[in-house]
Amino acid sequence: MLKKSLVALLIATISFTTIGCSKSENIKAEVSQTASKEATPSLEEDNTVEPFRLDDLGFSFVMPKKWDNNENIDGLVLSATPEELFYGGLQIFFVPNEALEKIKSITKNGQKPSDKEMQAFFDTEKPLIHFNIYKKELIGEKSIESLSNLKNNILLGEQEGLVYYLSYPNKDEMRSLSPESKKIYDSLYAEIGKLKSSVKLFKPVFKEDALKTHKTFPTFKTKDINGKDISSNIFKENKLTMINIWGTFCGPCISEMPDLQELYKEVKKENVNIIGIIGDAKGNEETAKDIIAKTKVSYINILPNAVIQNEFLKDISAYPTSIFVDEKGNIVGEPIIGARSKDDYRKVIMKTLENLPK
């Protein structure tokens, strides 16, 4: 995963991705929602490890040990875009020590950084590597360097009309870094060759399509985060239930939880409930409890059992994902993939309520 070492910052509501997190970002806890594991050759000191896999973008790679759990590493997954030249990709950045210390000092007492402070933080980040995927038919006469804005652009391969590049800067472009940060950057940069040799391409798998095939939520009996018994009978208590599926490593998930708590209180009068499912709960129960406490969430959060995992969560492509269930357990409306504002969620809830059978 990219951000396990920054859970404390994520709890403080800093979001390091745009609106959501690929489940692949949590490669140690749950590599992919299909639970598939790809055998990967050893890379010098790296023993056989699970790959960082982006199913809907069609590639995987082994995260170098020096990068994994490293607070100087930040990442941004860019989703596929239907009509543009740039199809999608993954950008991995270096965060200078000075920027880390500054943002930690801002958030140490639970304070949320301002938009200006967050922008200043992002402006300090330096490119390490970018996986860029382009639509071959739209590239034309454009140079890849002009598209990536990086000096080194290595062709990884082509498939399904897509062209995959690994792009990265020259080390000597990082002169603005302090000596301490430059030393760290250089040690991380030295791992790019190992990472490149581990890349594998495969046909993109769009889990959103699989998610839409589910007509009902699985019948289950499990526990909530506080150890209380809970079953699918909870759906009978309300006309509509919004299920928010989130991960403990996912910044956008954590950032939206205070809004979801407010929404939970506001929509009760509409006979609507909100519950959470902690997608990566196994082994992360204490982290989940800390997040729930610090975001002051009071709605029920469920620990998924094998039934929920194997019959539903396997088809979740990203966190957060929200779905809607009626009092009979039928899945209604459209799934929401990625974080949304409270007002956006409210609009979807009201529309879904209106469309329920009378």
N, C-alpha and C positions, 0 to 999 in steps of 0.2 A: 504494500500500500504506500501511497505517497505521504499520508499525513498522520500516521498513527502517533508519531512523537509530538504532534501539535494538538492533541485532543483537548488540552487545557485551553488553548486559544480558541478552538472550535466551540467549546462550551461557552466561551465568552462571546459567542455569536459572530465571530469573524467567519465569513464565507470565502473559501479559496477557489470556488468554481462559480459558474454563472447561476444556474438555477437547479442543478442536480448533480448527483455523483453516480458514475457508472459503478455497478456492483463490483467490477473488476478492480476498482481502487482499493478494495479491502482484500487483497489477494491472500493474506495469511488467514483471515477468518472465513472467507467464502469466495473463492476465486471467480466462479461464474455461477449464475443462477441455474445453469443446467447441471451443475455439480460435476462437469467434465473436467478431467485433469489431463494435461498434455505432457507427455514425457519429454524432458528437455535435457540435452547433453550437459555434462559438467563443464563449467567454464572456469578453469584454473582453480582459485580457491573456493568458488561456488559449487557446492554439492548439488545433486538433483533438486531443483526447486520448482515451485509452481509458477507458471507464467502470469504476467500481467496481461489479461486477455480482454480485448474490446470486440465483442461479438458483432455489434452492428456496424463496425468499421472494418472488420475482416482482417485483423492482425493481432499478434501477441508477441511478447518479448520477455526476457528475463531481466528483472530489476537487479542491477549490481548491488552487492551487499553494502558497499559504501554509500549507496543512495537510499536504500530502504531504511526506514526509521530515522532519517536524517532531517533535522529541522531546517536545514538550509535548502531543502528541496521543496518546491511547490509545483503543482500541476493543474492543468486546465484541459478538460475533455471538450472538444468541439464537435457538436452533433452534425450528422449528415444534413446537407442543405439541398433541396430538390432541384433548383433551377440555376444555381450559381456554379462558376468554374471550380471554386474550392468546395470539395465534397465534405470534408471533415478531418479530424485528426486529434493529436494529443501534443500539447506543448508543455515541456518541463523546464522550469526556471530555477535559477540560483537566487536565494535570498541572502543578502549580505548580513553579517552579524549585527551591524549597527542598526539595520532596519528591524531585525528581530527584537533586539533589546528595547527599541523605542516602542514597538507595538505591544510588547509584554508589559512595559511600564504603564501604558495607557489602560490595559485590560486587567491589571492585577487585582483591582478591587471590584471586578465585575462590570466596569464601565464599558459601554459600547462605543467604539471609535466613530467619529464623524465621517461623513462621506469624503471630506477633504483629507482627513488623516488616512483613510483607507486608500484613496487615490495616490497619496504621497508614498504609501507603503508599496503599492503595485509599481509605481514609477521607478523604484530602486531595484526591482528584479531584473536580472540579466538572463538572456537566453542560454540554455544549456543544450538541449536538443528539441527539435520539433519533428513530429511525424506529420507530414502534410500529404493529403490525398486529393488529387485533382481529377476532373473529368477529362479524359484524353481528347475527346472531340472538340473541347472548348479551349484547349491550350493554344492552338494556332502557332503564331510566331513568337509568342511570349517566352522569355527565358525563365527558367526555374528560379534563378537568383533574384530576378525582379519580383517574382511572386512570393518567395519566402523571406526576402530581405536578409538572407544569411549567406555567407561566403561559400560554405561547403554544402553541396546537395548531392546525396548518394541515391541513385535509383535502386529501390528495393525490389521492384517487380511491377507487373501489370496483371489485372484480372477484372472481369466484369465491366470493361470499359473504363476502369479506374487506374490511375498511375500513382504509385506509392513512393514517396521520397523521405529520406532521413536527412534533415538539414541542421547544421550547427555552425556557430561562428568560429573565427580564429581566436586563439587564446590571447593574442596580443591586442585584441580589441577591448579587453577588460582593464585597461590602464586606470580607469577611474576608481576601481576598487581599492580599499585600504590594503596594506600588506598582509594583514591577518586574513581578510576575506579572500584576497587573491590566492593565497596559499591553499585555502579550502577549495576554492573554485578549480584550481589547477589539478588537485587530487581527484575531484569528481570528474573533471573533463577527461582525465586519463582512462576512465572506464568506458568511454563511448565505443571503443573498438570491440570490447566484450559484448556490450549491448547489441551492437549492429549484427554480430555473428549469431545472435540468438533469435533474431526476428523471423517469424513465420507468417505467411499470408494464408488466408482461407476465405471461402465464400462468406460474405456478410450474412449474419443471422439476425433477422429483425424480430425480436421477442414481442414487440407490440402486437404483431399479428397473432401470435400464439395467445397473448393475454386476452384478446378480444373473443377468442373461441370459448372462454369460460362463461357459462350461463348462470351457474350458482356458485356460492362460496362453499367450500367443503364443510361438512358436518364435523365438528371437533369438540374435544374436551381437553383442556390444558390448564395452565396457571397464568396469572398475571404477574407483573414484575414484583409484586409484594407477596407472592406465594399463595394467593387466593384462587380457588377453583373457578373456572369460567368455561362456558360452552357456547355453542352457536345459538343457544336459546336467548342470548343477549339481544339478538336481532328482533325478537318478538316484542321487545319493550318499546320500540319506537317505529314510526312509520318509515323512517329512512335512517340509515347509519352510514356515515363516512368513515372508511378505514384508511388511515394514513400509515403506509409502510415505510419505515425509515431505518437508517443505519447509524451506529454510534460514531463512525468515522466521517460522516457526511455533514460538512459545514452548512449547506443550504437547508438540510433537514432540521438541524439544531436551531438555525436562525429563525425558521418560521414557527417554531413551537410556541413561543409566547403569543403570537397571533392566533394560532390554532386554539390555545387555551381561551382567549377572549371569544373567539367564534363559538367554541363549545358552550360557553355560558349563554351567549346571545341566541343560539338557535334551539335551545331547549324548548322554548315556548312554541316552536314550530313542530314539535314532536320529532326532532332530529337529534341524533347522538353522534359523537365523534369518539373513535377509539384508535389507538395506535398498535401497530405490530412491529416489534423490534426485529428486523430481518436478520441481523447478525448477532442475536442475543447469546448464542452459545459461546461461553467463555468470556463474554463481555457484560455480564449481568451487573457488576458493580459500577462499571463505566456508565451503563444505561441509567442506573439509579442516580448517579451523580448528575447526569445531564437533566434528568426529569426534575430533580430537586432544584437545580440552579435555574432552570427555565420556568419553575413554579407551575408545572403541568399537573392538573388533578384528574384529567380524564384517564380512563383505563388504558394501560399498555400491556399487550399480551406477549408472552413468550411462545413463539410458534413451536408446536410439536411436529412429529414426523409427517402427520397428515397434511398440515398446512404447508410445510416445507415442500413435500414431494408432489402434492396435488395442485399447489397454486404458486408458491413463491419461486419455484423453479422457472417460471415464465416471466418473472419481473426483470426488466432490463436495467433499471436505474432506481436510485433512491433520491428524493422521496417519490413514491407512486401512491396515488389515492384512488380508491374505487368506491362505489356506492352500492349498498345492499338494502333491499326492502325487508319488510317484517317477516317474509317467508324465506329469506336467505337468497333470493334471486339477485343477481348482479344487474343493476340498471344504469342507464346513462353511459357516458364515456369515461374511460380511465383518464386521470390527469398524471402525466409524467413530468416530474420536476416541481420545484417550489412555486408557489403563487402568493399573491397578496391576500389579505383577509377579504377584501372586497371582491376579488376575483373568485375566491372559493365560495363566498356567499352567493354570488350570481349563479354559479354552477349548481349549488345546492337548491336554490329556489326554482331554477329551471327544471332540475331533475324531479323535484317535488310535484311541480305542475304536470309533468308528463307521466306520473304514476297512474295506473288504472284507477278509476273512481270506484 
